[in-house]
């Protein structure tokens, strides 16, 4: 995944000192699921009381002709419909501020599902796996009534963006678009149709106004939930945007071969796992000096993540030391 140019089985075999046939057999044999990503991430996170963020991004594939899952999707980067892969991510920030992806989907039209359906499926999965977030956040694409009511029924707080023409009620029987309301910095209590009481906040990004609704499981909490609380939650939500930018930058520089049908989806899971590995090793300040060694970080992370496939261990690799006395050398990946 760190190869600056085209990546091949023979090149990977040279880096890891293994047979190129082992790489080919691995691609033919192994298959990983989103829960494998969650199992890697949960080792580094406090799974109780954090913030769960949902968002999607489009990975450009303008020259793909016969690649599975490639279709036309809206791109926020290009501000138009482009050809590529649509990746939906759940991104978790724990109470200590550590953030990692915990679930994902690559949009497949054959599933006959929307992105909102994927979100509900992923939310149910991470809750079943043991994640206990205090808040769930998302942009206006995911602020439909069904999503908000599902999050609310799980006794979680929520913060979702809403479109400017979304109607709310300040006085009973009167409905008005949020863009026409006078919203103070500390927010204003309104009634969202079929959802219930929420607190409305307004932000400005350049020359564009954005609106967010916040719903708390405890109605008494609204009195103390002001601008500072909203801004903290909003900053945590913005983390998924930064993750997707890093993810896209990495996938534009790297590639992995796919030897079987559907194998091309695994590089995206491996890229997310790499993100977990780099986050783990970046805890120690002196690890920052090792960033040029990204090739070995990724491939050793892949070995650990792939359950130490026996065919990959015919030739043992020397441990790589970072030169400090930290508890997480790269060889521990």
N, C-alpha and C positions, 0 to 999 in steps of 0.2 A: 504493500500500500504506500510505501515511502519512495518507491522508484520514481525519479523525476521524469523519466521517459516511459516508453511502453514496457509493460511488465509481462514476463513469460514464466512458464514453469521452470525452464532451465535457469533463468536468472535467480529465481527464488531458491532453487537447489544450490546455486553457488554461494548465496549469502548465508544459508543455513547449513551448508556442508552436508547435504543429504542427496539422495537420488532424485532426479526429476520425475521418475515414475512414481515416487512416493507422493509428490505434489499432485500429480494427475489422479492417482487413486483417491487421495483425500477429497478432491473436488467432486469426484464421482460418488463418493460414499457418504460424506457428512452432510447433515442438514440441521440448521439451527433455527430456533424460534425466539420471539421477543422475550420470553421468560429467561432465556440465557443471558440477555442483556441486563434484565432486572437483577438476576443473581449476582452478576459482577458489580453492579452499582450499589446494591444494598449493603455490601461490605464496607463501604466508605461513607454511608449516610445514616443519620438518625431518622428512622422511618416514621416517627410519630411527631405530629405537630407542625410540619412544614407546609410549603405552598406548592401545589401541583399546577403546572402551566400546560396549556394545549395550544399548538399552532402548527401550521403546515408551510412547506416551502417547495418550490419547483426547481428540480435539478435539470439544467439545460442539457438536452440531447438533440441538437439541431440536425445532426447528420445521420442519426440512427434510422435505418430503413426497416429492419426486421426484428428489432429488439423487443422482447416482451415488455408489457406494461407501459411502453412509451406512448403517450397520447398528447393532446393539446390541453394545456392548463393555463390559468391566469397566473402571471408572474408579477409580484410586487416590485421586483427589481427592474423589469423592463416596462412595467405598466401596460402590458398587453398580453394577449394569449400567445404562448410559445410552445414548442414541442419539447417534451421532456418527461421526467418522472416526478410524481407528486408524493412527497414524504410527509406524513402526519406524525408528530412527536408529542409524547408526554414527557415533560421536563420538571424535575423535582428539586426544590431548594429547601434544605432542612433548617432547623432553628439556629444552627451554627453558621449558616451562610454558605454551606457547601452545596453545589448544584451539579446534577448529572441527569442524563436521559434515562428513563426507566421503562419506556414502552414505545413502540412505533408501528406504523403500517405504511406500506407502499401501495398507493391507490391502484386497484385492479378493477376495471369496469366489469369483468366477468363475475365479480362478487355481487353485483347489482346492489351496491350500498353507496351511501353518500359519505362525505367526510364527517358529518354529524353522527352517522351510524358507527363509523370507526371510532370516534371519540367515546361514545357510550360503551362500546365493546372494550376498549382499552381501559376505561375507567373501572369497569366491573372487574377486569383482570387484575389490575394492580391492587385493588381493594382485597380481592381474594388471595393475592400473594402476600398480604400483610402490611401494605402501605396504609398509613393513617394520617393523611394530610388534614390540616385545619382549614385550609382555603384552597379553592380551585379558581384559576383565572383563565381568560381567553379573550380573543378579539371578537369583533361583531359577527364574524362568520359563524361562530359557535354559540351565539346568544339567543338561539331560538327557545321558544317556550318549553319544549320537551327537555332540552339540556339543562336549563335553569331549574326546572322542577325536579329533575333527577338528582342533581347536586344537592339541592335543598333537602330532599327526602333522605339523603345520607347524613344529614345533620352536620354539614360542612358549610363554612362561609364561602361566599363567591364574590368575584369581581369580574365582570364581563363588559366589554365595550358594546355600545349600542349605536345603531345608525342615527343620523340626525333627525330622521323623520319618524322615529319610534315614538309612539304616543304613551303618555303617562297621565295620571290624574293627581292634581294637587287638591282640588275640591271635589267632593262626591258628585258624580254625574257629569263632570267636565273633563274632557280629554284634550290634550294639547301636545304638540310635537316638542321634543326636548330642546331642539334648537331655538325655540321661541321663548323658553323659560329664562328667567333671571336666576342664575345659579351662583350662590356665594362661594367663596374659597372653601369654607367648611362643609359644603354640600347642603342638599336640601332633601327632606323626606318626601317621597312621592309614592303613588300606588301604580305598580306595573301590572298590566292586564294579565289575569290568570296566573300571576306569580305571587303577588302580595306586596307588602310594604318594602321598599328599598331606599337606599340613600343615593342620590344622584350627584356625580362630580363632573366637572368640566376641566379639560386641559387644553393647552394650545401647543401644537407642533408646527413651527414656522408660522404660516398664515392659515392653518387649518385647525378648526375646533374639533375636539373629540370628547365624547361623552361616555361615562362609565357608571354602571349601577353596582352597588354593593349590598349584599344581603347577608345578615348575620344570623346564626342559629339562636342567639339570645337577644331578644328585642331590647333588653336594657342596655346592650352594648353600644347602641347607636349614639347615645349621649356623649360617649367618650371617644367615638371613632370620628376623628376630624381629619384635617388636611395632612398632618404628619403621618398618621396611620395609613391613609390612602396612598401617600407618596411612597412609603416603604413597600407597600404591596405592589404598587405600579412598577417600582424599580426591580422587584423580584420577577415580575412578569416580563420585563424587558430582557431578562437574562436569556430567555429562549430565542429571542431575535438574534442576540450575539452568538449563541450556540449554532444557529442555522447558518449564519454568515461564515463562521469558522468551518462548519461542516462542508459548505459549498466550496470554500476555498481549498480545502483538503481534497475533495473529490475531483476538482478540476485539475489538480496537480498529479493525482494518483489514479491508478487503475489496477484491477485484478482480473485475471482471465476467468471465464466461466466454461467449465468442461461439460456441463449437462444443462438440460432445460431447467430454468429457474435459478441456476447457480449465480447469475449476475446480481441477484438481490443480496447475496451474502456479504459483498464488500461494504454495503451500507451498514450492516450490523457490525462488521469488524471495525469500521471507522468509528462507530459509536463506542465500541469497547476500547479502542485506542484512546478515545477521549477520556474514558475512566482511568486508564493506565497512566496517562500523562498527568491527570489531576492528582492521582495518588503520589506520584514521584515528585511533583512540584511543591509538595508541602514543605520540604526542606529547602531553605533559600539557596544552598550550594548546588542543588540539582539544576538550577537554571543554566549553569554552565554546560550541562550535558545535552541541551536541545539539539545541537548538530548531530547527535548520535541517534536521531529519531528512527533510522532504519532498524537498528538492533532493538530499540524499545518496542516497536510495532511487531516485529517478527517473534520476539520472545513472549510478548503479550499474546500473540496468536497461538503460540505453542501451549501456553497455560490454558487459554480459553478453549482450545480444541481438545481438552481432556488428555493432554499429553499422548497423542496418537503414537502407538508403538512404532509404526513404520517411519516416524519422523525422528526417532531417537537412536538410530543405529550408530551415529557418530556423535558422541557427547560434545557439547559446546563449552568453551571456557567461560567461567563467570565473568561478568563485566562489573568492575567496581567504579563507583563515582568518586572515590578518593576521600570521602568523609566517613564519619562514624554513625551515620543515620541507620535507622532500623529497617529501611525499605530500599536496599540496593536494587539495581535494575535486574539482577539475576533472580530476584524473588518474584518477578512477574509471572 
